[in-house]
Amino acid sequence: MRILVAEDLYLLRDGMVRLIEAYGHQVVATATTGPETLDALRTWRPDVSVIDVRMPPDQSDEGLRAALAARSEMPGLPVLILSQHVEQLYARELLADSAGGVGYLLKESVFDADQFINALERVAGGGTAMDPAVIAKLLSSSSPNRGLERLAEREYSVLALMAEGLSNQAIGRRLFLSESAISKYTTSMFGKLGISDDDDTNRRVRAVLTYLNKP
């Protein structure tokens, strides 16, 4: 994969670059400010980007703004946002366009190399990768969604794990169910959410966005 790393802290940026390259991927560019990030996104159109929310010049939300601006120009451009803390507004803004290829992880997740690289690969493939803490925060203040209210408890549990980016096999291991059972739950869940029969990746993304992007 061709990857952009946008992070103003040298040690973290250098560590991510080394980690990504150790897994056989290519870092095509790095950026340390919001404007640099947007320019790099436009220039390189990477397969996926790792972008810190807070970057210079103001250390507010320059990284996120750069990602949103790039996705508005290049719909579906894959971005994985990193944040020191769960910032609900930023997560919702990222999900607001209802497109796939998005992720939101806490920075501490970077220290789990396999988890971090897996998240990058899922986002690059058009999927989602959401930190469980981010999901919990979003749900804690969300109003019910009519489609979600129709889900059985087990279907809801499957969807919650799907939002983390887990495969059916991984969800089955977490819930102590067979992969075929998980497949049945997801099929039923798609029907209740009104998600038409399409390629499986697209249906999973749409289901996760329904789950996370509630009013």
JOPEPE-V804876 format. One record per residue. N is the residue number from 1. PHI is phi as a letter, one per 30 degrees, with the letter a starting at -180 (999 if undefined). OMEGA is omega in whole degrees, -180 to 180 (NA if undefined). Layout:
# JOPEPE-V804876
n=(N;N)
phi=(PHI;PHI)
omega=(OMEGA;OMEGA)
This chain:
# JOPEPE-V804876
n=(1;2;3;4;5;6;7;8;9;10;11;12;13;14;15;16;17;18;19;20;21;22;23;24;25;26;27;28;29;30;31;32;33;34;35;36;37;38;39;40;41;42;43;44;45;46;47;48;49;50;51;52;53;54;55;56;57;58;59;60;61;62;63;64;65;66;67;68;69;70;71;72;73;74;75;76;77;78;79;80;81;82;83;84;85;86;87;88;89;90;91;92;93;94;95;96;97;98;99;100;101;102;103;104;105;106;107;108;109;110;111;112;113;114;115;116;117;118;119;120;121;122;123;124;125;126;127;128;129;130;131;132;133;134;135;136;137;138;139;140;141;142;143;144;145;146;147;148;149;150;151;152;153;154;155;156;157;158;159;160;161;162;163;164;165;166;167;168;169;170;171;172;173;174;175;176;177;178;179;180;181;182;183;184;185;186;187;188;189;190;191;192;193;194;195;196;197;198;199;200;201;202;203;204;205;206;207;208;209;210;211;212;213;214;215)
phi=(999;c;b;c;c;c;a;d;d;e;d;d;d;d;d;d;d;d;d;d;d;d;c;i;c;c;c;d;a;b;b;b;b;d;d;d;d;d;d;d;d;d;d;c;h;d;d;a;b;c;b;d;d;c;b;d;d;c;h;c;b;d;d;d;d;d;d;d;d;d;d;d;d;b;e;i;e;d;b;c;d;c;b;d;b;d;c;e;d;d;d;d;d;d;d;d;d;h;c;d;i;b;b;b;b;d;d;d;d;d;d;c;e;d;d;d;d;d;d;e;d;d;d;e;d;j;c;b;b;c;d;e;d;d;e;d;d;d;d;d;b;c;d;d;c;e;d;d;d;d;d;d;e;d;d;d;d;d;d;d;d;d;d;d;j;d;d;e;d;d;d;e;d;d;c;h;b;d;d;d;d;d;d;d;d;d;d;d;d;e;d;d;d;i;c;d;d;b;d;d;d;d;d;d;d;d;d;d;d;d;d;c;c;d;d)
omega=(173;-169;172;176;-180;-177;-175;178;-173;-175;180;180;-179;179;179;179;-180;-180;-179;-179;178;179;173;179;-176;173;-175;-179;172;180;-177;178;177;179;177;-179;-180;178;-179;178;180;-176;-171;-175;-174;178;175;179;173;-171;175;178;-173;-179;173;13;-173;-178;175;-178;-175;-180;179;-180;178;179;-180;180;-180;-180;177;178;-178;-174;179;179;-173;178;175;-177;175;180;178;-178;175;180;-169;-177;-179;179;-180;178;-180;-177;-169;-177;176;175;179;179;-180;176;178;-178;170;-176;-180;179;-179;-177;172;-171;-178;-180;-179;-179;177;179;178;-178;178;-179;178;180;178;180;180;176;-176;177;179;179;178;179;-179;-179;180;-177;-175;-178;-178;173;-177;175;-173;179;-179;180;-179;-177;172;-177;-179;178;179;178;178;-179;179;179;175;180;176;180;-178;175;177;-180;180;177;178;179;-178;-176;-179;178;178;179;178;177;178;179;178;179;-179;178;178;-180;179;180;-178;179;179;-179;-173;-179;-178;176;-170;-179;-179;180;179;179;-179;178;180;179;174;-179;-173;-170;-179;-178;NA)
